[in-house]
Amino acid sequence: MSSVTAADRSQENQWKPIGAAIEETVGAGDVPVEVIESLCMKCHEQGETRMLLTVIPYFREVIVVSFRCEHCGYHNNEIQSAGEIQPLGAIYTVKCTSRDDLNRQLVKSESCTISIPDYQLTIPAGRGQLTTVEGVIADTIRDLEHDQPLRKIQHPDVYAKIEELVQKLRVIVPDQDAETEGGVDGSSSGPVAAPSSAAESCAPMPTFTLKLDDPSGNSFVETRGGLADPKWSKREYERDAAQDEALGLKHDEQQDKSTSHYPEEVLSFPGVCSLCGSELETLMKKVDIPHFKEIILMSTNCHDCGYRDTEVKSGGAIADKGRRITLKVEDSDDLSRDILKSETAGLVIPEIDLELNPGTLGGRFTTLEGLLQQVYEELDEKVFARGDSSESGVSDEMQKFLGNLKKAMAIEMPFTVILDDPLSNSYIQNTWAPDVDPNLTEEDYERTFDQNEELGLNDIQTENYGHVEVPGGEQAEGVAEKDKVIVQA
């Protein structure tokens, strides 16, 4: 038993955070780095490859690999995952509002795609990297500028578009020549180097969003202040067949068929984009939610301007009463409950003072985690888009609110979700079905006159609507008699 414990402790001591490993080895003779002689592919002489086993906080174990050739000066670095492919893919989103955010460490695996939607920039999957946000942008500028002189002659229109993008990126990372130190490759120095000129610059920086989409789930962006960082978010998703194939995994089609309870028929009809006026196609599908009712999912996607919209409609009749659903969230399993929020439903979380009026976010069919994530992204986009123009008190209150919402999403505090729908078209999954869920309560209530008026129900005539009662003697009776015959037929 003692030998096993000693081995476990030895293995744990091997995996240390990068900062701790550097602090322990500065000035020391023994460095916990594996050194292997490797062939340089530039000059075909012998170079050195160094490998460091480390762990990234709030992430997992990784292997940092660095190669350098003393003969020609060529050097590069990459990162490899020391673990297995994760069961779910992951999308990390970081809102960069200050130059300090450029120093966030970033792990990019071989299957990760990086995008900056503000500039319509997408960096395809490539070799793994351990760098910073600034390092990613600096490498992108270098790669884009590589063939610019040739493009200027052969493809002037492409040259102009790329040059416009490069100038926008230079506002974020200026003085590009000062950032590369020696070497033919000119790769970014990585997170262990001293802060770069871009991060130290006092020049104003435009706000932008950085997204990492990794089907393997082995990429990561550093958080500030733990998982409650208001600028940082993570969303996991199921991989599709194409993503599994790209990772070398076998996609279980039989499992997809066994877990799918919905008909495969998808209806489509043409339409016009409300933004650019181009022709588009709207998809519609009926979905039967167990222990609830049928709903209609509608999706619109414009390939010209990128506009997207989704809607959820009720497929049944208007209920006689409204319904109030209350869920006590105590653990992470509650976040995975399916939730249908109709466009007439309001959402309240008293513990964090969150209240969404009916109509906010429209109709949504997702999980509780997905709904809270969407609320966070909508509010986060509003508060950080205002930048320095917002009042300090209002901005501080909003950031405090976003921090509390982040804590709720991380289950650092129990909270209550109240979904109030006057039309009873909303739903929260009962994980104990058909038994009673102790954390879920449903209450039906009579709608008020004002609620019926707002929904347009007071003026609806549901009985004797085939008869017309107007004053006018024999002519009026004739009209009523005619309508009566039609109704009887």
C-alpha positions, 0 to 999 in steps of 0.5 A: 500500500505504501509503494502505491501511495509513493508512486501516486505522489511521484506522478502528481509531482511530475505534473505542475503548473507552468508558472510553478515549474519555472519558479522551482527551476530558475537557477537550479541545476536539475530541470524537469525537462526531457531533451531529445535530439531531433533532425532539423527539417530546414538544414537537416542537422541535429537539433534539440527537442525539449518536452515539459510535462505540466498541468494547466489550472482549471484544465488538464495535463498537457505536454509542451514541446519546443524544438530549436536548431543551433545550426540554422536558428530555426525554432518552433513550439507546439502543445500536445494533449496528455489525455484522451479525446473528451466525450464532448466537444467544447466552445470557449468564448472570451470577450476581450475589452482591455489589453490585459486580456491579450495576456490570457494563456491559450491552449489550441489543439490540432483540431481546434478552430479559432474565430473572431466574429467581429472581423469575420476571421476564422483560423483553421485547425492546425498544429497544437499551440500553447500561446496567448491571445496576443500570440494568436493574433500576432501569428495571424498577422504574420501569416496573412502578410507572408504572400502580400507582395505577390497578391498585390500583383496577381490578385489586387482585390484579394490583397486589398481585403487582406490588407484591410483586415491586417490593419484592423488587427494591427490596432490590437497588436501594434509594432509587430516587428518588435515582437519577434526575437531572432530565429527564422521561424518567428513564432510567438514567444508564448506565455512564459515570455515577458509581457509584449508591447501590445499588452503594455501599450496604453493605446485604446483597443477595440473590443472583440470576441475570441472563440475556440471551437474544438470537437476533441474538447482539448483546447482551453482559454485562461480564466481570470478569477476562476470559472466565475469570470464574467468575460469567459464562458464554455459550452459543450456539445455533441459531436456529429458524424463528420467531426467524429470521422475527422478525429478518427472516431467511429460514430455510433449511428445505431445509438442515434437511431435508438435515442431519436424519438422524433420523426425525420420529416423536415418541411421547408418553404421559401422566404426573404431575408429581413436584413439583406432581402435575399431569398432563403429557406425556412425549415420546420419540424414537428417535435413531440416532447414526452409527457407534454405536447407537440411543438413546432421548431422553425429555423431560418439561415441566410447564406448571403449575410449570415442572419440566423433565427430560430423559433419555437411554436406551440402545436396545440390549442390554447389552454384554459389556464396559465401555468407557473413552473418552479424548479429548485436547482441544486446540482449540475444534473438540473442544468441538463434538464430540457426546457421549453420557454415559449414567447409568452413566458417570463423567467425569474431567478430571485436569488440573483435578481434576474427577471425576463419579461414575456417575449424576451429571447423569443421561444426557445427549446434547449437545456436550462444551462443553454438558456442561462448561457444565452441570457449571459451572452446577451447581457454580456454583449450589451455591457461590454459593448458600451466600453468606457462610455458607460457610467461606472456605477451601472457598469459595476452593478452589471458586472456584479450581476454577471458574476452572480449569474456565472456562479449560478451556472457553475452551481456555486450557489443553489437557486430557483427558476420560476417559469410563468406562462399564461398560455401553458405552453412552457415546460421543464423536464421531469427527470423522475417521470412518470413519478413526482419530481421533488424539486419541480412544482407546477401550479395552474392558475386563472388568467386575469382580464389584463392577461387575456386582453394582452393575448387577444383572447377577450375579443375571440368569440368561440360560441355561436360565431356562425350567427349574425345578430344585427338590428334590421327587421326581416333582412337581419333575420334572413341573414341570421337564418342563412348563416344558421343553415350553413352551420347546420350543413 
